[in-house]
């Protein structure tokens, strides 16, 4: 009985650690036809303000990204695949309206330090930049830290990813609605489009059905298929922060430390209870 109790307590501790990695915190880049990157967990969320809360979204179900959501229909407008020595990436355009993102949001960066515990399946590092103001995104997964530039988050996608393809159905530059922004928000009276798919305020969860992908050639443009996700309209939020980087700020380090401390405290409590039962 005592041995069983201790075994169950140990299993609980291991499960807690696994859950942090499973619950929407794993993205995957397989090809131009199968990819994921991070977004705020809520409709209309600010990119930078959710750097520690973002979750993975994929263009279709992917068993390597458990707990990931499916991108809203029409959100990803183009996807360009590129590879290098020990790294892969995808870049392109998004339609911020389809996730009710603030058109005045200049964007931010996600990496292995934020969201806490986030990873890219099969790789040690990643850098993910979303810029609603100009409607572009980039996601790169790397084996070597030097190949994923996380120290220039405020410089924009072209500084971080270099001369790669961000083209799509729109012309380069700020979105027309973004040109009307004043101090990070739209003036009163400016009409904001609503998501075209309408429906409820939830997004579908990707199933764990495995997918088979053929890697496309470098910089191949693909037309992104519509998904069955539904999304409701919501008022965009004002951007007030810029995202951090893996290099990190003192604030991010303290948040990570606090998160780790909470897990350790919970684990200690479980083990202490188990020991108490054994000694009783």
Rosetta blueprint (number, residue, H / E / L):
1 X L
2 X H
3 X H
4 X H
5 X H
6 X H
7 X H
8 X H
9 X H
10 X H
11 X H
12 X H
13 X H
14 X H
15 X H
16 X H
17 X H
18 X H
19 X H
20 X H
21 X H
22 X H
23 X L
24 X L
25 X L
26 X E
27 X E
28 X L
29 X E
30 X E
31 X E
32 X L
33 X L
34 X E
35 X E
36 X E
37 X E
38 X E
39 X E
40 X L
41 X L
42 X L
43 X L
44 X L
45 X L
46 X L
47 X L
48 X H
49 X H
50 X H
51 X L
52 X L
53 X L
54 X L
55 X E
56 X E
57 X E
58 X E
59 X L
60 X L
61 X L
62 X L
63 X L
64 X L
65 X L
66 X L
67 X L
68 X L
69 X E
70 X E
71 X L
72 X L
73 X L
74 X L
75 X L
76 X E
77 X L
78 X L
79 X E
80 X E
81 X E
82 X E
83 X E
84 X E
85 X L
86 X L
87 X E
88 X E
89 X E
90 X E
91 X E
92 X E
93 X E
94 X E
95 X L
96 X H
97 X H
98 X H
99 X H
100 X L
101 X L
102 X L
103 X L
104 X L
105 X L
106 X L
107 X L
108 X E
109 X E
110 X E
111 X E
112 X L
113 X L
114 X E
115 X L
116 X L
117 X L
118 X L
119 X E
120 X E
121 X L
122 X L
123 X E
124 X L
125 X E
126 X E
127 X E
128 X E
129 X E
130 X E
131 X E
132 X L
133 X L
134 X L
135 X L
136 X E
137 X E
138 X E
139 X E
140 X E
141 X E
142 X E
143 X L
144 X L
145 X H
146 X H
147 X H
148 X L
149 X L
150 X L
151 X L
152 X L
153 X H
154 X H
155 X H
156 X L
157 X H
158 X H
159 X H
160 X H
161 X H
162 X L
163 X L
164 X L
165 X L
166 X L
167 X L
168 X L
169 X L
170 X L
171 X L
172 X L
173 X L
174 X L
175 X L
176 X L
177 X L
178 X H
179 X H
180 X H
181 X E
182 X E
183 X L
184 X L
185 X E
186 X E
187 X L
188 X L
189 X L
190 X L
191 X L
192 X L
193 X L
194 X L
195 X L
196 X L
197 X L
198 X L
199 X L
200 X L
201 X L
202 X L
203 X L
204 X L
205 X E
206 X L
207 X L
208 X L
209 X L
210 X L
211 X L
212 X L
213 X L
214 X L
215 X L
216 X L
217 X L
218 X L
219 X L
220 X E
221 X E
222 X E
223 X L
224 X L
225 X L
226 X L
227 X L
228 X L
229 X L
230 X L
231 X L
232 X L
233 X L
234 X L
235 X L
236 X L
237 X L
238 X L
239 X L
240 X L
241 X L
242 X L
243 X L
244 X L
245 X L
246 X L
247 X L
248 X L
249 X L
250 X H
251 X H
252 X H
253 X H
254 X H
255 X H
256 X H
257 X H
258 X H
259 X H
260 X H
261 X H
262 X H
263 X H
264 X H
265 X H
266 X H
267 X H
268 X H
269 X H
270 X H
271 X H
272 X H
273 X H
274 X H
275 X H
276 X H
277 X H
278 X H
279 X H
280 X L
